[in-house]
C-alpha cells in the first residue's frame, strides 16, 4: 500500500485498474480506439487462420475436445464450439503459433494474442455487441502493456521479465485477458479487481524454447487466455484475490521482477495516454527481433546484391535482441526446425537475401524443409550475428540493425535500419495490413469468405456481432 502526498493511503493498484476498466466499459471509448481495436482483431484472426493446420494448435484442440467442454464459443477456423475457457485456450494458441502476432516495443511483449482470444470467447458466449468487445479488448491490452512497461528497466535497456527468461507476453497477458473477460461478463469493480488478483496467481511462461526448441511457447498465449477467462469466471463465483497482489511484498512485481520493477508506471497517465495506440502489426511471420535484419537484407536485394554472391556477413543488433536471435550461435546458424528458424538472425537474413514470399518472407519460409534447405543453411553459416552496444540506445522503442556483407567480387555493402518496418515512423499502410490479412486468411477461407470477414470486423465499431465474425471464420466445406 502506497501513500499520497497528503499522507493518505492510496488505493492498491488492482483497485485502480479495476475502477479504470469499469468506467471505460460504462462510459465507452472513442471511435478511434474502437477502430484500432478492430484492426488488431482482424490481424489476430488472420494469424489464427494461418496457423489452423499447425501441429501445436491441433494438439491443443484435440485435448480441449477430450475435456468434453462443448459450449457457445467457436474455435477460429473450425465449426467446433467449446466452453469459453477452452475456446480461448485453442484460439490463443492459434494467435501466437506462427509468431505473427502484434507487438508493443517498450513492454517487450505481444499484447493481443492473449487478450483478443479471451475477449472473443466471452463476447460470443454472452452475446456482447461489437463496441463492448472493442472496449474490453482495448482496456485488456492496455493493462497487459502497462504491466510489461512496469517490468522494463531503463538502466538495463531491457525487460526484467526477459532478462530472467520469463515470457512477459503470457504472464502479463493473463491479467489483461482477465480484465477483458470480466468487463464482458458485466463484473463490477470489486469483481474485476478479484479477477486480476486471481489471474496474477495463474500467469506463467518461460522463454527457453526460443533458445533450444520445443513447441510449448506456441501455447503460452492460449494458456494465458484460458486462465484469464477462468479468473473472471471464478471472481464472478466469489473467489477473491489479495488487494496488494501487484505491488505487495510477495506480489506480482516482486515475484517476477524483484526490486527493480517500476509499479508506478502502471498508472502513469492512465486513460489519457493509450499505449494500445503504439501496438505494431508485424509484416513477417517470425520473431520480431529478426525484422530489422530482414528489412536490411531486402534493401540489399533491391540494390542488386544476390545471396549467392555473399561470402561473409555480419548482422549487428542490440544486446538484448542478440540473446534471442543470435544465441546459441551454432543453433542459430543451423536451426533444427522451421520454428527455430523463425528465431534466427542469420537464417532470416539468408532467407530474405535469397528471396522469400509474402511481404518479404512468408510462413512457407519457416517449414522444417525450408530450415534444412542447403542454400539457406550455407548462407546462414557465413553470417555472424553480434551484439552492438551502440544500438542499445534505440532499443526497445525501436528495433534497429546493421547488416554488412562482402561479396565474391570483393565489394562490401552496409545497410543501417533505425527502426523495423511496421514500427515507429514506418507503420504498415492500410493496404499492407489488408494484404497481410488476405494472404493469411486465404490459406483457410475462400476469397469471398475473406471479404465477408473483412466487412464483419470493420462493422464491429458500429455495433456488429462478434459471434457473426467467428462463424464467418469457418471454412466452407469445399475448402476443408
Residue pairs with C-beta under 8 A, 6 or more apart in sequence:
1 9
1 10
1 12
1 244
1 247
2 9
2 10
2 247
3 9
3 10
4 10
10 16
11 19
12 243
12 244
12 245
12 246
12 247
13 244
13 246
13 247
13 263
13 266
13 267
14 193
14 196
14 197
14 241
14 243
14 244
14 245
14 246
15 189
15 193
15 243
16 267
16 270
17 143
17 179
17 192
17 193
17 196
17 266
18 179
18 189
18 190
18 192
18 193
18 196
19 189
20 139
20 270
20 271
21 139
21 143
21 179
21 182
21 183
21 189
21 192
22 183
22 187
22 188
22 189
22 192
24 135
24 138
24 139
24 183
24 271
25 132
25 135
25 136
25 139
25 183
28 131
28 135
29 134
29 135
29 138
29 139
31 461
33 134
33 135
33 138
33 274
33 276
33 277
34 131
34 134
34 135
34 138
34 460
34 461
35 461
36 138
36 276
36 277
36 279
37 134
37 135
37 137
37 138
37 141
37 276
38 130
38 134
38 457
38 458
38 460
38 461
39 281
39 433
40 102
40 112
40 116
40 137
40 141
40 279
40 281
41 116
41 120
41 133
41 134
41 137
41 457
41 460
41 469
42 433
42 437
42 453
42 454
42 457
42 458
43 101
43 102
43 112
43 281
43 433
43 436
43 437
44 95
44 101
44 102
44 112
44 113
44 116
44 117
45 76
45 437
45 441
45 453
45 457
45 469
45 473
46 436
46 437
46 438
46 439
46 440
46 441
47 94
47 95
47 98
47 100
47 101
47 113
47 440
48 76
48 77
48 91
48 94
48 95
48 117
48 473
49 76
49 77
49 94
49 440
49 441
49 443
49 444
49 445
49 473
50 98
50 100
50 285
50 363
50 440
50 441
50 443
50 444
51 57
51 93
51 94
51 95
51 97
51 98
52 76
52 77
52 78
52 94
52 443
52 444
54 97
54 98
54 218
55 215
56 93
56 97
56 215
56 218
56 219
57 90
57 93
57 94
57 97
57 218
57 219
57 222
60 89
60 90
60 93
60 219
60 222
61 75
61 78
61 80
61 90
64 82
64 86
64 87
64 89
64 90
65 80
65 82
67 86
69 82
69 83
69 85
69 86
70 81
70 82
70 83
71 81
71 82
71 83
71 84
71 86
71 87
71 125
72 81
72 83
72 84
72 124
72 125
73 81
73 82
73 83
73 84
73 86
73 87
73 88
73 120
73 121
73 122
73 124
73 125
73 470
74 80
74 81
74 87
74 124
74 467
74 470
74 471
74 473
74 474
75 81
75 82
75 87
75 90
75 91
75 94
76 90
76 91
76 94
76 117
76 120
76 470
76 473
77 94
77 444
77 473
77 474
77 475
78 474
79 474
81 87
82 90
84 121
84 122
84 124
84 125
84 181
84 229
84 233
85 121
85 226
85 229
85 230
85 233
86 226
87 117
87 120
87 121
87 124
88 117
88 118
88 120
88 121
88 122
88 177
88 222
88 225
88 226
88 228
88 229
89 219
89 222
89 223
89 225
89 226
90 222
91 117
91 120
91 121
91 222
91 225
92 113
92 114
92 117
92 118
92 219
92 221
92 222
92 223
92 224
92 225
92 226
93 218
93 219
93 221
93 222
94 117
94 222
95 101
95 112
95 113
95 114
95 116
95 117
95 221
95 222
96 110
96 113
96 114
96 169
96 217
96 218
96 219
96 220
96 221
96 222
97 218
98 285
98 363
99 285
99 286
99 287
99 342
99 343
100 282
100 284
100 285
100 286
100 363
100 440
101 110
101 112
101 113
101 221
101 282
102 110
102 111
102 112
102 113
102 279
102 280
102 281
102 282
103 109
103 110
103 111
103 279
103 280
103 282
103 288
104 110
104 111
104 145
104 148
104 275
104 278
104 279
104 280
105 278
105 280
105 396
105 397
105 398
105 399
105 423
105 424
106 148
106 149
106 152
106 275
106 278
106 396
106 397
107 144
107 145
107 146
107 147
107 148
107 149
107 151
107 152
107 159
107 168
107 172
107 275
108 148
108 152
108 158
108 159
108 161
108 162
108 168
108 396
109 144
109 145
109 148
109 159
109 161
109 168
109 169
109 172
109 173
110 169
110 173
110 221
111 141
111 144
111 145
111 148
111 169
111 172
111 173
111 176
111 276
111 279
112 137
112 141
112 279
113 169
113 173
113 221
113 225
114 144
114 169
114 170
114 173
114 174
114 176
114 177
114 221
114 224
114 225
114 228
115 137
115 140
115 141
115 144
115 173
115 176
115 177
115 180
115 225
115 228
116 137
116 141
117 177
117 221
117 222
117 225
118 140
118 177
118 178
118 180
118 181
118 224
118 225
118 226
118 228
118 229
119 133
119 136
119 137
119 140
119 177
119 180
119 181
119 184
120 133
120 466
120 469
120 470
121 181
121 225
121 229
122 128
122 136
122 180
122 181
122 184
122 185
122 229
122 232
123 132
123 133
123 136
123 184
123 466
123 467
124 466
124 467
124 470
126 184
126 185
126 186
127 467
128 136
128 184
128 466
129 463
129 464
129 465
129 466
130 459
130 460
130 461
130 462
130 463
130 464
130 465
130 466
131 460
131 461
131 463
132 183
132 184
133 184
133 460
133 466
134 460
134 461
135 183
136 179
136 180
136 181
136 183
136 184
137 180
138 274
138 276
139 179
139 180
139 183
140 176
140 177
140 178
140 179
140 180
140 181
140 183
140 228
141 176
141 180
141 276
141 279
142 176
142 270
142 274
142 275
142 276
143 175
143 176
143 179
143 196
144 172
144 173
144 175
144 176
144 177
145 172
145 176
145 275
145 276
145 279
146 265
146 266
146 267
146 268
146 270
146 275
147 168
147 172
147 175
147 176
147 246
147 252
147 266
148 159
148 161
148 168
148 172
149 262
149 265
149 266
149 275
150 253
150 257
150 261
150 262
150 263
150 264
150 265
150 266
151 159
151 160
151 161
151 168
151 172
151 253
151 256
151 257
151 261
151 262
152 158
152 159
152 160
152 262
152 265
152 396
153 159
153 160
153 163
153 260
153 262
155 260
156 163
156 260
157 318
157 319
157 320
157 392
157 393
157 395
157 396
158 319
158 320
158 395
158 396
159 168
159 320
159 396
160 256
160 257
160 258
160 260
160 261
161 167
161 168
161 171
161 172
161 256
161 257
162 168
162 207
162 320
164 256
164 257
165 206
165 207
165 208
166 205
166 206
166 207
166 256
167 204
167 205
167 206
167 207
167 217
167 220
168 205
169 205
169 220
169 221
169 224
170 203
170 204
170 205
170 220
170 221
170 223
170 224
171 203
171 204
171 205
171 224
171 256
172 203
173 203
173 221
173 224
173 225
173 228
174 199
174 200
174 202
174 203
174 204
174 223
174 224
174 227
174 228
174 231
175 196
175 199
175 200
175 203
175 228
175 252
176 228
177 199
177 224
177 225
177 227
177 228
177 229
177 231
178 195
178 196
178 198
178 199
178 227
178 228
178 229
178 231
178 232
178 235
179 192
179 195
179 196
179 228
180 228
181 195
181 228
181 229
181 231
181 232
181 233
182 191
182 192
182 195
182 231
182 232
182 235
182 236
183 192
185 232
185 233
185 236
187 195
187 232
187 235
187 236
191 232
191 235
191 236
192 235
193 241
193 243
194 235
194 239
194 240
194 241
195 228
195 231
195 232
195 234
195 235
195 241
196 231
196 241
196 245
196 246
197 235
197 240
197 241
197 242
197 243
197 245
198 231
198 234
198 235
198 239
198 240
198 241
199 227
199 228
199 231
199 241
200 241
200 245
200 246
200 251
200 252
201 241
201 245
202 227
202 230
202 231
203 224
203 227
204 223
205 217
205 220
205 223
205 224
207 217
207 324
208 214
209 215
209 216
209 217
210 217
210 287
210 324
210 343
211 324
211 327
211 328
211 331
212 328
212 331
213 336
213 337
213 339
213 340
215 339
218 339
235 241
242 248
242 251
244 251
245 251
245 252
246 252
246 253
246 263
246 266
247 253
247 263
248 254
253 261
253 263
254 261
278 424
280 288
280 422
280 423
280 424
280 427
281 422
281 427
281 428
281 433
281 436
282 288
282 291
282 422
283 291
283 358
283 359
283 360
283 421
283 422
283 428
283 432
283 436
284 290
284 291
284 294
284 348
284 358
284 359
284 360
284 361
284 362
285 342
285 358
285 361
285 362
285 363
285 366
286 294
286 341
286 342
286 343
286 348
286 361
286 366
287 324
287 325
287 342
287 343
288 399
288 420
289 317
289 321
289 324
289 325
289 345
289 399
290 325
290 342
290 343
290 344
290 345
290 348
290 349
291 399
291 420
291 421
291 422
291 423
292 317
292 399
292 400
292 401
292 417
292 419
292 420
293 315
293 317
293 325
293 345
293 348
293 349
293 352
293 401
293 403
293 417
294 348
294 349
294 351
294 352
294 360
294 361
294 420
295 360
295 401
295 417
295 420
295 421
296 315
296 349
296 401
296 402
296 403
296 415
296 416
296 417
297 348
297 349
297 350
297 352
297 353
297 403
297 415
298 352
298 360
299 415
299 417
300 353
300 403
300 405
300 413
300 415
301 307
301 352
301 353
301 355
303 413
305 353
305 405
305 407
305 413
306 353
307 350
307 353
307 354
307 355
307 375
307 379
308 354
308 375
309 407
309 408
309 409
310 353
310 379
310 382
310 383
310 405
310 406
310 407
311 382
311 406
311 407
311 408
312 382
312 383
312 405
312 406
313 346
313 349
313 379
313 382
313 383
313 384
313 403
313 404
313 405
313 406
314 383
314 384
314 386
314 402
314 403
314 404
314 405
315 326
315 345
315 346
315 349
315 383
315 384
315 385
315 386
315 401
315 402
315 403
316 386
316 387
316 388
316 391
316 401
316 402
316 403
316 404
317 325
317 326
317 345
317 385
317 386
317 387
317 388
317 391
317 400
317 401
318 387
318 388
318 391
318 392
318 394
318 395
318 399
318 400
319 387
319 388
319 389
319 392
320 392
320 395
320 396
321 395
321 399
322 345
322 385
322 386
322 387
324 343
325 332
325 343
325 344
325 345
325 348
325 385
326 332
326 345
326 346
326 385
326 386
326 387
329 384
329 385
331 340
331 344
332 343
332 344
332 345
332 346
332 347
332 380
332 385
333 344
333 346
333 347
333 377
333 380
333 381
333 383
334 377
334 380
334 381
335 341
335 343
335 344
335 347
335 371
336 371
337 368
337 371
338 366
338 367
338 368
338 369
338 370
338 371
339 366
340 371
341 347
341 348
341 351
341 365
341 366
341 370
341 371
342 348
342 366
344 380
345 383
345 385
346 380
346 381
346 383
346 384
346 385
347 371
347 376
347 377
347 380
348 361
349 380
349 383
349 403
350 376
350 377
350 379
350 380
350 383
351 361
351 365
351 370
351 376
352 360
352 361
353 379
354 375
354 376
354 379
356 362
356 365
357 364
357 365
358 436
358 439
359 432
359 435
359 436
362 439
364 370
370 376
371 377
383 405
388 402
391 400
391 401
391 402
394 400
394 418
394 419
397 424
398 418
398 419
398 420
398 423
398 424
399 419
399 420
399 423
400 416
400 417
400 418
400 419
400 420
401 416
401 417
401 420
402 414
402 415
402 416
402 417
403 414
403 415
403 417
404 412
404 413
404 414
405 412
405 413
406 412
406 413
407 413
418 425
419 425
419 426
420 426
421 428
422 428
428 436
434 454
437 450
437 454
438 447
438 450
441 450
441 453
441 473
442 450
444 473
444 475
444 479
445 453
445 473
445 475
445 476
445 479
446 475
446 476
446 478
446 479
449 472
449 475
449 476
449 479
452 472
453 469
453 472
453 473
456 464
456 465
456 468
456 469
456 472
457 464
457 469
460 466
460 469
